[in-house]
Amino acid sequence: MQFFDNDGLKLAYLDEGEGEPVLLIHGFASSAFYNWVQPGWIPTLTAAGYRTIAIDNRGHGQSDKPHDKSVYTPTLMAGDAAALLDHLGIQTAHVMGYSMGARISAFLALQHPQRVHDLVFGGLGIGMVEGAGDWSPIAEALMADDPEAISHPRGKMFRMFADKTKSDKIALAACVITSKEEISAENMARITQPALVAVGTKDDIGGSPHRLAELMPQGEAIDIPNRDHMLAVGDKVFKQAVLDFLKRHPL
């Protein structure tokens, strides 16, 4: 990992390969490693001829982990992504985000449209606009003294993942509610770049990819067959669809 500073925080990132830059923004409770390295995205993209850049969002991975929930808005995290592009001297890039990272990518496209050539939203469909359920039980599960006592299924899933990744659970609990800011349908329509939306058919979090794609002038959608929210990220159908999409929209 390499590091840069933004907004008073030290943030980590990976930068591998050569070619057109692809900026990867991971999901909640994950990291560049767990979202992009472990599922094989880094070698997939570098082998296809892309420079692949993956940030550890604030509160995650090897980046600083403040415990103040006010610093985890999608606006601020999109600012981190833009600052990374500045740090690397990149004017515009392909941008792909998964789950929370898809939301951050959308905010990046709205706030810094000149930096975003095209977009891939993975694991988050119409939930971007309508919400993706009540996340307060996830915060409670992250802070629970006894993980065995957690009864909420999604809370248990994210607590197990946070324990597995040895995450800072206080930082994640601060992040989980603040980062879920919704985007209006009108603002989604302002995203005029080509955008691919991909969600697993068994995903009970993200919502319909087709309904989100319909809100954007150049939106398109794919279903990732027989995959839930956790397993869709490394799916071969998803990877091939992204490679085809990037090839159709060169810088």
Secondary structure as UniProt FT lines:
FT   STRAND          2..6
FT   TURN            7..8
FT   STRAND          9..16
FT   STRAND          20..25
FT   TURN            28..29
FT   HELIX           33..37
FT   TURN            38..40
FT   HELIX           41..47
FT   TURN            48..49
FT   STRAND          50..55
FT   TURN            58..59
FT   TURN            61..62
FT   HELIX           69..71
FT   HELIX           74..88
FT   STRAND          93..98
FT   HELIX           100..111
FT   HELIX           113..115
FT   STRAND          116..122
FT   HELIX           127..130
FT   HELIX           136..143
FT   HELIX           147..149
FT   HELIX           153..164
FT   TURN            165..166
FT   HELIX           169..178
FT   TURN            179..180
FT   HELIX           185..188
FT   TURN            189..190
FT   STRAND          195..200
FT   TURN            201..202
FT   HELIX           209..214
FT   TURN            217..218
FT   STRAND          219..224
FT   TURN            225..226
FT   TURN            229..231
FT   HELIX           232..234
FT   HELIX           236..248
//
